[in-house]
């Protein structure tokens, strides 16, 4: 079956013409071009043409997990399995997984700036792909040198440092749900559990998983991000589910217990009368200055909040128009201009050009959590409306999306980062293709 006919099959039942065009464009203009698979079979870039963030680099954190889920929906199982093999080769003995992997035949550029946390050459490893049916003939099958980035350029606060091992577990769980291959899971479970044990090793004496901003770095959310705790719970539950599938009931029970402990601790300390705080700072304690934040979406979407907490949170979240500032879902926080100086990045030995509040913006990762929460709550009309708004924004820019959409002081957003960034395209595909009953008929 040709690519076009396969896409037609996936999108032909989408009732709304705008949404149908949006999903088709996300697939044909962003997701498929990004899956070049030249550097190795399974490789995909985080922008449509690979011109930003490296044509051969791999980002095993959030973006690649989000995209992997979209590729699985598109029937690209071989692609995702090969991607997983590549990332597994970068896993350290302690279970940690890098949030970026670069070619290392020579020293990567930026060792005196954004990559000054890179442990070169000590972390250099080799990877030689294994030939499988269905791989592109043009993929580089040679053994090459690669190096993983495990430490952020904010080396003290170290945001993003727990992102990749959690996403590694989430990706594995999505693979097994799609492929139903117990054989694959038996082969990978030791590595997946090792990532889980690394996540546990990052638990501080206060009972929370450290690592600062889970999927943001500017500001870095020093040091215990509410998003990290919610996704940590999800990762532990995924580990329990995968072990249960293999009949490893003792391990499954242990991971379920870890999920319950973390969820209980989160609910106890992050809850602020009628909503959840954003993060906990090592010196300043609970941080709750920025209105309603993504942490509330996560707590609902990932089944961490109690029914009573949801009863108090939900009416506020869906009524807060600022979360869709400029008609673009979904902003990180409803009060984006309320950050203190001590919340910003640590002093650096090099100059940066991006704003210290670069991630205070609408992002696909936040929209995804909102959509999951809305689907759980039966807010189908809101999901549908958010999809249309995202499609309208894509159409405005020739059916490409940007990395961030910053809120302006008027009712508008400013697109930032590379045009053709894959995140919104991947989330759009996930939401629409993952819920065909919702989009086959107008809500």
C-alpha positions as CSV (number, residue, x, y, z in Angstrom):
1,X,0.0,0.0,0.0
2,X,1.3,3.4,-0.9
3,X,2.0,6.1,1.6
4,X,-0.8,8.3,0.2
5,X,-3.4,5.5,0.3
6,X,-2.4,4.6,3.9
7,X,-2.8,8.3,5.0
8,X,-6.1,8.4,3.2
9,X,-7.2,5.3,5.1
10,X,-6.3,6.9,8.4
11,X,-7.8,10.3,7.7
12,X,-10.8,9.7,5.4
13,X,-13.3,9.4,8.2
14,X,-12.4,12.7,9.9
15,X,-15.6,14.7,9.5
16,X,-14.3,18.2,9.8
17,X,-12.4,19.3,6.6
18,X,-10.1,21.6,8.6
19,X,-9.1,18.9,11.0
20,X,-8.7,16.4,8.2
21,X,-6.3,18.7,6.3
22,X,-4.5,19.5,9.5
23,X,-3.8,15.9,10.4
24,X,-2.9,15.0,6.8
25,X,-0.5,18.0,6.7
26,X,1.0,17.0,10.1
27,X,1.8,13.6,8.7
28,X,2.9,14.5,5.2
29,X,4.7,17.8,5.8
30,X,6.3,17.1,9.2
31,X,6.2,13.5,10.6
32,X,7.1,11.6,7.5
33,X,9.9,13.9,6.3
34,X,11.3,13.9,9.8
35,X,11.6,10.1,9.7
36,X,14.6,10.2,7.3
37,X,16.3,7.2,8.9
38,X,19.6,8.1,7.2
39,X,21.9,8.2,10.3
40,X,20.6,4.7,11.4
41,X,17.4,2.8,10.8
42,X,14.8,4.2,13.2
43,X,16.3,7.7,13.3
44,X,14.0,10.7,13.1
45,X,14.7,14.4,13.7
46,X,12.6,16.8,15.8
47,X,12.0,19.2,13.0
48,X,10.5,18.4,9.6
49,X,13.7,18.9,7.6
50,X,16.3,18.2,10.3
51,X,17.8,21.7,9.9
52,X,17.4,22.6,13.6
53,X,18.7,20.6,16.5
54,X,20.9,18.4,14.3
55,X,20.3,16.3,11.3
56,X,21.9,13.2,12.9
57,X,21.1,14.0,16.6
58,X,18.6,12.0,18.6
59,X,16.5,13.3,21.4
60,X,15.4,10.4,23.6
61,X,13.3,12.6,25.9
62,X,9.9,14.0,25.4
63,X,9.8,14.8,21.7
64,X,10.9,11.4,20.6
65,X,8.5,9.7,22.9
66,X,5.6,11.9,21.6
67,X,6.7,11.2,18.0
68,X,7.1,7.5,18.6
69,X,3.5,7.2,19.7
70,X,2.4,9.0,16.5
71,X,4.6,6.8,14.3
72,X,3.1,3.7,15.9
73,X,-0.4,5.0,15.0
74,X,0.9,5.4,11.5
75,X,1.9,1.8,11.4
76,X,5.6,2.6,11.6
77,X,6.4,-0.2,14.1
78,X,9.8,-1.1,12.6
79,X,10.9,2.5,12.8
80,X,10.0,2.8,16.5
81,X,11.6,-0.6,17.4
82,X,14.8,0.5,15.7
83,X,14.7,3.8,17.5
84,X,14.3,2.0,20.8
85,X,17.3,-0.2,20.0
86,X,19.5,2.8,19.4
87,X,18.5,4.5,22.6
88,X,19.0,1.3,24.6
89,X,22.6,1.3,23.4
90,X,23.2,4.6,25.1
91,X,21.8,3.5,28.4
92,X,24.3,3.7,31.3
93,X,25.0,0.8,33.6
94,X,23.0,2.7,36.3
95,X,20.0,2.7,34.1
96,X,20.1,6.4,33.1
97,X,19.2,7.3,29.6
98,X,20.6,10.5,27.9
99,X,18.2,13.2,26.8
100,X,20.3,13.8,23.7
101,X,22.7,11.7,21.6
102,X,25.2,13.1,19.2
103,X,27.6,11.7,16.6
104,X,31.0,11.3,18.2
105,X,33.5,10.5,15.5
106,X,35.0,13.9,16.5
107,X,34.2,16.2,19.5
108,X,30.8,17.7,19.2
109,X,30.5,21.4,18.9
110,X,29.4,23.5,21.9
111,X,31.6,21.9,24.6
112,X,32.2,25.4,26.0
113,X,28.5,26.4,26.0
114,X,25.3,24.3,25.7
115,X,27.2,21.0,25.8
116,X,29.6,21.8,28.6
117,X,27.8,19.1,30.7
118,X,28.9,16.5,28.1
119,X,31.3,14.0,29.4
120,X,33.5,13.7,26.3
121,X,35.2,11.3,25.5
122,X,34.3,9.1,28.5
123,X,30.7,8.7,27.5
124,X,31.4,7.7,23.9
125,X,29.8,4.4,22.9
126,X,29.4,2.5,19.7
127,X,26.3,1.3,18.0
128,X,25.9,-1.0,15.0
129,X,22.3,-1.5,13.8
130,X,20.9,-5.0,13.2
131,X,19.4,-5.6,9.8
132,X,15.6,-6.3,9.9
133,X,13.0,-6.6,7.1
134,X,11.3,-3.3,6.4
135,X,14.3,-1.0,7.0
136,X,15.3,1.5,4.4
137,X,18.1,0.3,2.1
138,X,19.8,3.7,2.4
139,X,20.1,3.7,6.3
140,X,23.6,3.8,7.6
141,X,24.3,0.3,8.9
142,X,27.9,0.8,9.9
143,X,29.2,0.8,13.4
144,X,29.5,4.4,14.6
145,X,30.6,6.3,17.6
146,X,27.9,8.2,19.6
147,X,27.8,10.2,22.9
148,X,24.9,10.8,25.2
149,X,24.2,14.0,27.1
150,X,23.1,13.2,30.7
151,X,23.8,16.6,32.3
152,X,22.1,19.9,31.4
153,X,24.0,23.1,30.7
154,X,22.5,24.3,34.0
155,X,24.8,21.8,35.7
156,X,23.7,22.5,39.3
157,X,19.9,22.7,38.9
158,X,20.1,20.1,36.1
159,X,16.7,20.3,34.5
160,X,15.6,17.6,32.0
161,X,17.9,15.1,33.8
162,X,15.1,12.7,34.6
163,X,13.1,13.2,31.4
164,X,14.7,10.5,29.2
165,X,14.6,7.5,31.6
166,X,10.9,8.2,32.2
167,X,10.2,8.6,28.5
168,X,12.1,5.4,27.9
169,X,9.6,3.5,30.1
170,X,6.7,5.3,28.5
171,X,7.9,4.4,25.0
172,X,8.4,0.8,25.9
173,X,4.8,0.6,27.2
174,X,3.4,2.1,24.0
175,X,5.4,-0.3,21.9
176,X,4.1,-3.3,23.8
177,X,0.5,-2.1,23.6
178,X,0.8,-1.7,19.8
179,X,2.8,-4.8,19.0
180,X,1.5,-7.1,21.7
181,X,4.9,-8.8,21.5
182,X,5.8,-10.6,24.7
183,X,9.0,-11.8,23.0
184,X,10.1,-8.2,22.5
185,X,9.2,-7.3,26.1
186,X,11.0,-10.3,27.5
187,X,14.1,-9.2,25.6
188,X,13.8,-5.6,26.9
189,X,12.4,-5.8,30.4
190,X,15.8,-5.9,32.1
191,X,16.8,-2.6,30.4
192,X,13.3,-1.0,31.1
193,X,13.4,-2.0,34.7
194,X,16.9,-0.6,35.0
195,X,15.6,2.7,33.8
196,X,12.9,2.5,36.5
197,X,15.5,1.8,39.2
198,X,17.4,4.9,38.1
199,X,14.2,7.0,38.4
200,X,13.9,5.6,41.9
201,X,17.5,6.5,42.7
202,X,16.6,10.1,42.0
203,X,14.1,10.2,44.9
204,X,15.2,12.7,47.5
205,X,14.8,12.5,51.3
206,X,11.5,14.4,51.0
207,X,10.1,11.6,48.9
208,X,10.0,13.5,45.6
209,X,11.9,12.7,42.4
210,X,14.5,15.3,41.7
211,X,15.6,16.6,38.3
212,X,14.1,20.0,38.2
213,X,12.0,20.9,35.1
214,X,10.7,17.6,33.7
215,X,10.1,19.0,30.2
216,X,11.1,22.7,30.6
217,X,14.5,24.4,31.3
218,X,13.8,28.1,31.1
219,X,12.7,28.6,33.9
220,X,14.2,25.4,35.3
221,X,11.7,24.6,38.2
222,X,14.4,24.0,40.7
223,X,14.2,21.1,42.0
224,X,11.0,19.0,42.4
225,X,8.7,19.6,39.5
226,X,5.0,18.5,39.9
227,X,5.1,17.2,36.4
228,X,8.0,15.0,37.2
229,X,6.1,13.4,40.1
230,X,3.0,12.8,38.0
231,X,5.0,11.2,35.1
232,X,7.0,9.3,37.7
233,X,3.8,7.7,38.9
234,X,2.8,6.9,35.3
235,X,6.2,5.3,34.6
236,X,6.0,3.1,37.8
237,X,2.5,2.1,36.8
238,X,3.7,1.2,33.3
239,X,6.5,-0.9,34.8
240,X,3.9,-2.7,36.9
241,X,1.7,-3.3,33.9
242,X,4.6,-4.7,31.8
243,X,5.8,-7.0,34.6
244,X,2.3,-8.2,35.2
245,X,2.0,-9.1,31.5
246,X,5.1,-11.3,31.8
247,X,3.8,-12.9,34.9
248,X,6.4,-11.1,37.1
249,X,3.8,-10.5,39.8
250,X,6.2,-9.7,42.6
251,X,8.0,-7.0,40.6
252,X,4.6,-5.7,39.4
253,X,3.4,-5.3,43.0
254,X,6.7,-3.6,43.9
255,X,6.2,-1.0,41.1
256,X,2.6,-0.5,42.0
257,X,3.7,0.2,45.6
258,X,6.2,2.8,44.4
259,X,3.6,4.5,42.3
260,X,1.2,4.7,45.2
261,X,3.8,6.1,47.6
262,X,4.8,8.8,45.1
263,X,1.2,9.7,44.3
264,X,0.3,9.9,48.0
265,X,3.2,12.1,48.7
266,X,2.4,14.4,45.8
267,X,-1.2,14.7,46.8
268,X,-0.2,15.6,50.4
269,X,2.4,18.2,49.7
270,X,1.5,19.8,46.4
271,X,-2.2,20.3,47.1
272,X,-3.1,23.9,47.8
273,X,-6.8,23.9,49.0
274,X,-8.3,23.8,45.5
275,X,-5.4,23.2,43.0
276,X,-1.9,21.8,42.9
277,X,1.3,23.8,43.3
278,X,3.8,24.0,40.4
279,X,7.0,22.8,42.1
280,X,9.0,22.8,45.3
281,X,12.2,24.8,45.5
282,X,15.1,23.7,47.8
283,X,15.3,27.1,49.5
284,X,11.9,28.8,49.0
285,X,9.7,25.8,49.4
286,X,6.3,25.4,47.6
287,X,6.1,27.6,44.5
288,X,2.6,28.6,43.6
289,X,2.9,32.1,42.1
290,X,1.9,31.5,38.5
291,X,-1.8,30.8,38.7
292,X,-3.1,27.5,37.3
293,X,-0.3,25.5,35.7
294,X,0.2,22.3,33.7
295,X,0.7,20.3,36.9
296,X,-3.1,20.4,37.4
297,X,-3.7,18.9,33.9
298,X,-1.1,16.2,34.6
299,X,-2.6,15.3,38.0
300,X,-6.0,14.7,36.3
301,X,-4.7,13.1,33.1
302,X,-2.4,10.7,34.7
303,X,-4.9,9.7,37.5
304,X,-2.9,11.1,40.4
305,X,-5.5,13.5,41.8
306,X,-8.3,12.2,43.9
307,X,-12.0,12.5,42.8
308,X,-12.5,15.3,45.4
309,X,-9.4,17.1,44.2
310,X,-10.6,16.9,40.6
311,X,-14.0,18.2,41.7
312,X,-12.3,21.4,42.9
313,X,-9.7,21.7,40.1
314,X,-11.7,21.0,37.0
315,X,-14.1,24.0,36.9
316,X,-11.2,26.4,37.3
317,X,-9.1,24.8,34.6
318,X,-11.7,24.8,31.9
319,X,-12.9,28.3,32.8
320,X,-9.4,29.8,32.7
321,X,-9.2,31.5,29.3
322,X,-5.6,32.5,29.7
323,X,-4.5,28.9,29.3
324,X,-5.6,29.3,25.6
325,X,-4.1,32.8,25.3
326,X,-4.3,34.0,21.7
327,X,-6.5,31.0,20.9
328,X,-3.6,28.6,21.0
329,X,-3.7,25.6,23.4
330,X,-2.1,25.2,25.9
331,X,-0.1,27.7,28.0
332,X,2.2,26.5,30.7
333,X,0.7,28.9,33.3
334,X,-2.2,31.3,33.6
335,X,0.0,34.0,35.1
336,X,3.1,34.0,32.9
337,X,4.5,37.3,34.1
338,X,4.8,36.5,37.8
339,X,8.2,34.8,38.0
340,X,10.8,35.8,40.6
341,X,14.4,36.3,39.9
342,X,15.4,33.3,42.0
343,X,13.3,31.1,39.7
344,X,15.4,31.8,36.7
345,X,18.4,29.9,35.4
346,X,21.6,29.6,37.4
347,X,24.7,31.8,36.5
348,X,26.4,30.5,33.4
349,X,30.0,30.8,32.0
350,X,28.6,31.6,28.5
351,X,26.1,34.0,27.0
352,X,22.7,32.9,25.9
353,X,20.3,34.5,23.5
354,X,16.9,32.9,24.4
355,X,14.7,34.4,27.1
356,X,15.1,33.0,30.7
357,X,11.3,32.4,30.4
358,X,11.4,30.8,27.0
359,X,9.3,27.8,28.1
360,X,6.6,30.0,29.6
361,X,4.5,29.5,26.4
362,X,1.9,27.3,24.7
363,X,3.6,23.9,24.0
364,X,2.4,20.7,22.5
365,X,3.4,18.8,25.7
366,X,1.0,20.9,27.8
367,X,-1.8,20.6,25.2
368,X,-1.3,16.8,25.3
369,X,-1.8,16.7,29.0
370,X,-4.9,18.9,28.8
371,X,-6.3,16.7,26.0
372,X,-5.8,13.6,28.0
373,X,-7.4,15.2,31.1
374,X,-10.4,16.3,29.0
375,X,-10.8,12.9,27.4
376,X,-10.8,11.4,30.9
377,X,-13.4,13.9,32.1
378,X,-15.6,13.5,29.0
379,X,-15.0,17.0,27.9
380,X,-15.1,16.0,24.2
381,X,-16.3,19.4,23.0
382,X,-13.2,21.1,24.5
383,X,-10.9,18.5,22.9
384,X,-12.5,19.1,19.6
385,X,-12.3,22.9,20.0
386,X,-8.6,22.7,20.9
387,X,-7.8,20.6,17.9
388,X,-9.5,23.1,15.6
389,X,-7.5,26.0,17.2
390,X,-4.2,24.1,16.7
391,X,-5.2,23.3,13.1
392,X,-6.0,27.0,12.5
393,X,-2.6,28.0,13.8
394,X,-0.9,25.4,11.6
395,X,-2.9,26.6,8.5
396,X,-1.8,30.2,9.3
397,X,1.8,29.1,8.8
398,X,1.6,27.0,5.7
399,X,0.6,23.9,7.8
400,X,3.7,23.9,9.9
401,X,3.9,24.5,13.7
402,X,6.5,26.2,15.8
403,X,8.2,25.0,19.0
404,X,6.7,27.6,21.3
405,X,3.9,30.2,21.2
406,X,4.7,33.0,23.7
407,X,1.8,35.0,25.2
408,X,1.8,38.7,24.3
409,X,0.3,41.5,26.4
410,X,-2.5,41.6,23.8
411,X,-4.7,38.6,22.9
412,X,-2.1,37.0,20.6
413,X,0.9,34.7,20.7
414,X,4.3,35.0,19.2
415,X,5.6,31.9,17.4
416,X,9.2,31.0,18.5
417,X,11.7,28.3,17.7
418,X,12.1,26.5,14.4
419,X,9.2,26.4,12.0
420,X,8.4,22.7,11.3
421,X,9.0,21.6,14.9
422,X,7.5,18.1,15.2
423,X,5.8,18.3,18.6
424,X,2.4,19.9,17.8
425,X,2.2,17.7,14.6
426,X,2.8,14.6,16.7
427,X,0.3,15.5,19.4
428,X,-2.3,16.4,16.8
429,X,-1.9,13.0,15.2
430,X,-2.0,11.3,18.6
431,X,-5.2,13.0,19.7
432,X,-7.2,12.7,16.4
433,X,-6.0,9.2,15.2
434,X,-6.2,7.9,18.8
435,X,-9.8,8.9,19.2
436,X,-11.5,8.2,15.8
437,X,-14.9,8.0,17.3
438,X,-14.7,11.6,18.4
439,X,-13.6,13.0,15.1
440,X,-15.6,10.8,12.7
441,X,-18.6,12.9,13.6
442,X,-18.8,16.6,14.4
443,X,-19.3,17.1,18.1
